[in-house]
């Protein structure tokens, strides 16, 4: 039993290091000319931080709620928000895990209560939608763990314009019919744990008469939006990231 625990701990450390060691992401973020700031979101006696980035545009803009991976609000998650702002959108990335003690961030994220996460996302959407620079439209984009939460948010919040799900799981079968906006899926070919569930989700969304547009990126692995931006990216992950980023901007431009 002790040996199994050691192996598990080693595996978790192995997988967390590439995601959390993102000097290249921090360097890109530090060079950004856009205005990024931390704001406090308060609801139901709870306070959390969110990273907000504004685009350099002359008109009011659509807002995007960015939901981080299971690794928390990393440099790359904040960079994703900044790059959405570069594309012309107001981006808000809430830190859903916040301060935690006695466990690593992945463990803390896994333990987050689903209702709390949805309430936090509501607070982020409410905040960004109310800003003078916002045009009232709000979309959500989530990655990995956040991809699943972006789909869940689409079944919860009625005023979303779109939900972009990057390699995240779908809600339970009984929740699918509550989907309130078009859902756009971005999945990796070499990510069977997630991608093999897509056909069933397509069937359920079709039965519920909900829009669900899916692209599966050839040769890519789980986490290709982050891994594909790394200077050491494989060709498949890099191509998937570039294709998915282009598609994401096309989706948001049509809202």
C-alpha positions, 0 to 999 in steps of 0.5 A, a space after each residue: 500500500 505504501 509503495 502504491 502511494 509513493 508511485 501515485 505521488 511520483 506520478 502526480 509530481 511528474 504530470 504537474 511539473 510540465 504544467 506548472 513550470 511555464 517560464 515561457 508563458 510568464 515571459 510572454 505575459 510579462 511582455 504584453 502591452 495590455 492592461 491586466 489586473 486582479 479583482 476581487 469577486 464577492 458572493 454569498 460570503 465568499 471572496 475570490 480573485 480573478 485576473 482580468 485583461 482588457 483589449 485595446 479597442 475603441 468599442 465595447 467588447 464581448 467578454 469571455 470567462 476563462 476557466 483554468 485547468 486542474 493546475 489552477 490559475 497558472 501563468 499559462 491560464 493568465 496568458 490565455 486570458 491575455 491572448 483573448 484580449 489581444 484578439 479583441 475580447 475582455 477576458 476574466 479568469 477566476 482563481 477557483 481554487 484560491 489559497 489552500 494548505 496541506 495538499 497540492 493544487 490538483 487535489 484541491 481543485 478536484 475537491 471543489 464543490 460543483 455548486 461553489 464552482 458554478 456560483 464563482 463562475 456566475 460571479 465572474 460573469 456578472 462582474 465582467 458583464 457589468 463593466 462599462 467596456 462590455 457589450 453585454 455578451 458573455 461566452 465561456 472557454 475552459 480547458 481540461 478540468 475547466 473544459 468540463 466546467 465550461 460545459 456544466 456552466 452552459 447548462 446552468 447559466 441562461 444568458 451565455 452566448 457560447 460555451 467552448 469546451 477544450 478536452 473536457 467531460 460533458 455533464 451528466 445525461 440528465 443535465 444535457 437538456 438544460 444546455 442554454 447556448 451553443 457548445 463547441 467542442 475541441 478534442 484531441 485524437 490521442 486522448 481516449 479518456 475524454 474523446 471516446 465520450 464524444 459520440 454519446 454526447 453528440 447523440 444526447 445533444 442531438 436528442 435534446 435539440 441542442 447545438 454541439 459542434 465538435 472538432 477532433 484534432 489529429 495526432 494531438 494529445 490532451 492539453 494541446 492548447 497549452 502544450 502546443 504553445 510551448 516552444 518545445 511543442 510537438 508538431 501535432 500539438 502545435 498544429 492543433 493549437 493553431 487550428 483550435 485558436 483560429 476556430 475559437 476566434 471565428 466562433 467569438 467573432 460571430 456572437 
